[in-house]
Amino acid sequence: MSLKYPYVPNYRNRGIYTKGHQYELNSPKIKNRSLHLFTKTEFQHYLLIESDPEIEIFCEQPDLNIVSFIDNKRIEANFDMWIKWKNGREEFRRIVNHQYKEVFENDPKKKPKLLALSNWSEKNEIDFEIYTDKMINARPILLDNWSEILPYFHDISWIIENGLHNAVLLFIQKHKNISIRNIIEEFIDIETTELIRAIFWNLYIGKISADLERVKLSQNLLLEAV
C-alpha cells in the first residue's frame, strides 16, 4: 500500500503537552524543519529511530486522525510516529506505559484507542507496533551513546565538502578493530572535534560499526568497516 509521503506533524494531538514541549531538535533524517518531542520516553525512542541507518525518514505525531466505532462508541486516536525504511517498508508506532500495553493485551476493548489504531493498521495492511517505556529503556548504554553522538551533527557541511568522512572511512577499511584514539593519532593535523564528527557520521550512515549497545563512548572504542 502506498501512503501519503511524507506526513507532517500535528502537535495538537498532544493536548496539554503542546504548550511546553521538552525537546526541540534538528534531525539529519528530517530536513528543513525542527523536531518536537514532549516526554523523555519519546526522546529516547527518537534516539533509536535516528541512530538506525536503515530508516530513511520518519514523522513524529503524523497528521492522521483515526476514527473508529467500537461498541457503538466513536473513538478518535493518533499515532506517535510514522517510519519508512530504505527498503520501502512503513510502520506506525504508539508509545505507551508498559502497564497500559499489558491491559490492552489482556483485554483490547479496555484500551479502545489502541484497538482503533490496531484495527486501522490491519485494514490498511501497514505494520503497527506498540512501544513501551520498558522496551525503550532496555538499551541504556546505546541511548547514552547516541545522545552524545547526535549533537555533533548540527553542522556536517564541512565534513561532506572536504571529504573528511571518506578519508576516515578509507583508513578504517585498511585496519580491523581500530580505535578512535588510533584515528586521532593518524590524522594529527586535523582538529580533534572535526575528526570525531567525521567518525560519528560514518557510524550514523552505517559505513562503520561499533559495539554501542555494550561499550560506552571513549577514545578506546573499537571501530570496524561494514
C-alpha atoms as one frame of an Amber mdcrd trajectory, in Angstrom:
protein
   0.000   0.000   0.000   1.328   3.453  -0.887   0.523   6.085   1.743   0.837
   9.857   1.588   4.518  10.800   1.815   5.807  12.452   3.747   3.470  13.105
   6.652   3.552  16.365   8.544   3.371  16.580  12.337   0.225  17.694  14.123
   1.140  18.680  17.671  -2.464  19.498  18.547  -2.865  15.778  19.141  -0.714
  16.137  22.262  -3.234  18.273  24.137  -1.760  19.872  27.261   1.804  18.936
  26.293   1.700  21.201  23.241   2.334  24.336  25.297   5.518  23.034  26.884
   7.419  20.532  24.773  10.649  19.422  26.410  12.792  18.737  23.339  13.323
  20.732  20.157  15.848  19.075  17.847  17.267  19.098  14.360  17.227  15.671
  12.769  19.576  14.689   9.911  16.771  12.462   8.594  14.258  15.312   8.561
  15.332  18.283   6.508  14.116  21.885   6.747  12.134  21.665   9.968  12.568
  21.209  13.708  11.512  18.097  15.577   9.404  18.465  18.733   9.122  15.798
  21.430   7.200  16.018  24.674   8.487  13.360  27.082  11.775  11.705  27.973
  10.471   8.380  26.671   9.635   9.956  23.306  13.136  11.440  23.169  14.735
   8.085  23.917  12.563   6.422  21.297  13.696   9.099  18.830  17.336   8.190
  19.551  16.618   4.605  18.484  14.966   5.831  15.283  17.610   8.397  14.394
  20.508   6.026  15.004  19.177   3.279  12.718  20.885   3.705   9.315  18.215
   1.548   7.653  15.486   4.074   8.455  15.104   6.606   5.650  12.690   9.080
   7.196  10.105   9.427   9.936   7.464  11.812  11.208   6.538  12.399  14.826
   2.845  12.942  15.611   1.780  12.324  11.977  -1.262  14.311  10.906  -3.531
  11.304  10.607  -6.633  11.177  12.771  -8.089   7.680  13.073 -11.838   7.490
  13.708 -13.401   4.189  14.683 -16.613   2.911  16.264 -16.119   0.336  18.998
 -19.181  -0.956  20.855 -21.156   1.869  19.214 -18.814   4.498  20.667 -16.901
   6.943  18.469 -13.169   6.630  19.144 -10.524   9.042  17.856  -6.868   8.093
  18.074  -3.480   9.148  16.753  -0.099   7.555  16.172   3.084   8.839  17.808
   5.431   8.010  14.948   5.458   7.039  11.286   8.599   5.383   9.962   9.780
   4.450   6.494  12.757   2.171   5.947  15.094   2.321   2.968  13.597  -0.942
   1.689  10.200   0.765   1.425   8.550  -0.794   4.483   6.372   1.550   6.540
   5.318   1.320  10.155   3.248   3.310  12.616   4.064   3.334  16.315   2.363
   4.302  19.522   4.393   4.900  22.692   2.710   3.983  25.973   3.453   2.955
  29.530   4.177  -0.777  29.819   1.197  -1.277  32.154  -1.082   0.342  29.596
   0.062  -2.154  26.973  -0.432  -5.086  29.349  -4.054  -4.086  29.910  -4.567
  -3.836  26.133  -3.054  -7.272  25.533  -5.311  -8.850  28.180  -8.486  -7.090
  27.043  -8.159  -4.869  23.932 -11.552  -3.217  24.444 -10.328  -1.678  27.719
  -7.940   0.461  25.659 -10.135   1.458  22.711  -7.660   3.971  21.255  -5.010
   1.279  20.821  -7.636  -1.060  19.434  -8.726   1.576  16.909  -5.129   2.078
  15.753  -4.539  -1.656  15.545  -7.719  -2.264  13.546  -6.973   0.585  11.128
  -3.433  -0.668  10.535  -4.624  -4.214   9.881  -7.294  -2.997   7.479  -4.770
  -0.864   5.566  -2.096  -3.587   5.607   0.559  -1.496   7.310   2.670  -2.509
  10.296   1.756  -1.181  13.731   3.880  -1.572  16.850   3.264  -0.523  20.432
   6.469   0.578  22.135   6.686   0.910  25.908   8.994   2.687  28.305  10.422
  -0.697  29.367  11.233  -1.716  25.804  12.969   1.578  25.090  14.886   1.787
  28.376  16.192  -1.753  27.967  19.114  -0.323  25.957  20.600   2.281  28.323
  24.187   2.308  27.022  23.069   2.663  23.413  20.773   5.538  24.374  23.540
   7.301  26.296  25.982   6.879  23.419  23.683   8.289  20.768  22.615  11.168
  22.998  26.298  12.168  22.886  26.817  11.438  19.188  23.847  13.199  17.585
  24.660  16.750  18.800  27.805  16.573  16.650  25.605  16.724  13.544  24.362
  20.287  13.956  26.767  21.148  11.123  28.195  18.426   8.895  28.699  20.551
   5.790  32.445  20.974   6.330  32.941  17.212   6.657  30.990  16.459   3.498
  32.506  19.246   1.414  36.076  18.318   2.336  35.587  14.561   2.192  36.981
  14.009   5.690  34.473  11.250   6.389  35.673   9.405   3.275  39.320   9.711
   4.311  38.488   8.379   7.765  36.457   5.529   6.278  39.304   4.545   3.957
  41.707   4.422   6.902  39.309   2.248   8.938  38.811  -0.091   5.971  42.559
  -0.753   5.925  42.592  -1.808   9.565  40.495  -4.160  11.679  39.174  -3.134
  15.088  40.876   0.234  15.134  40.147   2.656  17.966  39.092   6.276  17.861
  42.402   7.082  19.539  44.308   5.407  16.679  42.489   7.576  14.150  43.185
  10.763  16.093  46.871   9.849  16.193  46.901   9.156  12.440  45.164  12.422
  11.462  47.205  14.572  13.806  46.828  17.709  11.677  43.006  17.607  11.832
  41.148  19.266  14.692  40.009  16.505  17.056  36.392  17.703  17.202  36.041
  17.637  13.416  37.711  14.241  13.244  35.371  12.761  15.821  32.449  14.319
  13.952  33.591  12.517  10.786  33.906   9.213  12.676  30.442   9.607  14.162
  28.977  10.479  10.765  30.278   7.185   9.355  28.643   5.384  12.296  25.398
   7.227  11.628  25.215   6.375   7.923  26.164   2.752   8.592  29.582   2.714
   6.898  31.324   1.586  10.094  30.155  -0.229  13.206  30.979  -0.312  16.909
  29.550  -2.112  19.928  27.476   0.842  21.066  24.993  -1.478  22.773  27.528
  -2.546  25.426  30.514  -0.187  25.326  30.391   3.439  26.406  31.875   6.094
  24.163  35.548   6.810  24.668  38.669   7.134  22.556  39.222   3.420  23.184
  36.029   2.466  21.326  36.841  -0.042  18.588  35.558   0.582  15.050  35.206
  -1.684  12.059  34.196  -1.059   8.452  30.883  -2.631   7.446
